[in-house]
Amino acid sequence: MMKNILTLMIFIFFSRTLFAQCDSAYTYYPALPLNVTILSGDTCLSDNDMVVLDSLISINDLTYGSPLELGTQTWFNGRLRFLVSGNYGNSSGVNDTIYSLPDNIGNWDNIASLYLEWNRLSELPGSFSHLSDLMTLYLNNNVLQDTGDSIGNLGNLYFLDLGYNELITIPESICDLESLNYLWLFNNNLESLPACFCNMDLDWSGNDNGGYPYFAIGANDLCENIPGCLIDNDHFELSLDQFYYSFPVYAPQNCDNTTTVSEKDLFPYQLNISSPYPNPFNPRTTMDLFVPYDRRIDIRVYDILGNEIDVISNNEIYDMGQHSLIWSAGDHPSGVFFIKFADGIDVRIRKMIFMK
C-alpha cells in the first residue's frame, strides 16, 4: 500500500514538473479538441497565437467555447502552423462568416498555410506583412478589392490564390515574391497589371502533374496594354470551376459585354456563357449560352447574401447549340445578384448589377 502511494506521489510530482516546463510565453493544455493536430512537440501552445485566434472569433462574433475549436488547426513545437478557416458549411472550416481579420494577425509569424476561402473579407490588415513564414495562402471567394502593399512582404509565399474576388489592382510589390510558383488571379475586376508583372519568375502557361495551372488570370477586365508574357497565352483566358477547382474553365476577359460566346474551343465539352448584357441593367439582362451537346442544366439566381431568389431551370434539358437567356429582376431592390449555371461537369457564375 505504501509503495503504491509513493509511486502515485512520484508520478504527480514529475507530471507537475513536466507541465511546469512550458515557457512563460506558452500555456499547457491537458486536452485538445479533435480538430487540433500536434505535428511535433507537446501541448504547450503559444499564448500569442491563441490571442489571435481569440481576436478572430471576437471581432466576427463567432461562437466557440475555446479558440482551439476554430477551424482545423495544426501546431508544430507550440506554434500554429496550419489553419483551415474557410466558410465551407462543414466541420473543417469556421462555423460562420469571417468579415474581418484582427490587427494582431501579424503575431502568427510562424504560420505556413492559411485558408480563408468563402468568407467576406474586403481587406487585409497592415500586420499581414508580418506573416513571414507563410507559404500557401487561399483567399478565393471573398470580396477583396485591394490586397494592399503588404502582400509583397511575404517572401516565402509559394502558392497564392486570389481567385473570385473583386480586385481592381495588384500592387507593384507582388513582383517581390521571388518564391512564388502558383498565382491565381482569375475572376476579379483587374483592368491593368504592374509594369514589373512579366519579370516574375512564373511558368506562365504550364500545368503541374495534377493538371492545375501555375498561373491563371481569366475573367478579368484586361482589355488594353496587355503584358507581353500574356499575349497569345491560353492562361490569359483560363479559370478553374467555382466550387471544387476540379476543371479548367475557359474564361475570356470582359472586354465586350455585347459579345456572345467566343469561338475559341479550349475545352470542347464545356458549357460556354457570355457576360450579361447590359450590365448594369434595368430591369432585364441577357446571357448567351453555347451548349456543346444535349445536357441538363440547373440555373438559379442568388442575392449578395447567397439567398436563392429565382429558379430559371430546375435541371432541365438544353439541346445542343446556342440559347439566349433573359432574366428580369422584377420587384427586387437594386443590388448585386449572381446567376449560377451547373451542368454536372462545371459550375459557372455570372455577376449582375441591377440598378433602378
Buried (B, 14 or more C-beta within 10 A) or exposed (E): EEEEEEEEEEEEEEEEEEEEEBEEEBBEBEEBEEBBEBEEEBBBBBBBBBBBBBBBBEBBEBEBEBBBBBBBBBBBBBBBBBBBBBBBEEEEBBBBBBBBBBBBBBBBBBBBBBBBBBBBBBBBBEBBBBBBBBBBBBBBBBBBBBBBBBBBBBEBBBBBBBBBBBBBBBBBBBBBBEEBBBBBBBBBBBBBBBEEBBEBEBBBBEBEEEEEBBBBBBBBBBEEEBBEBBEEBBBBBBBBBBEEBEBBBBBBBBEEEEEBBBEEEBBEEBBBBBBBBBBEBEEEBBBBBBBBEEBEBBBBBBBEEEEEBBEBBEEEEBEEEEBEBEBEBEEBEEBBBBBBBBBEEBBBBBBBBBEE
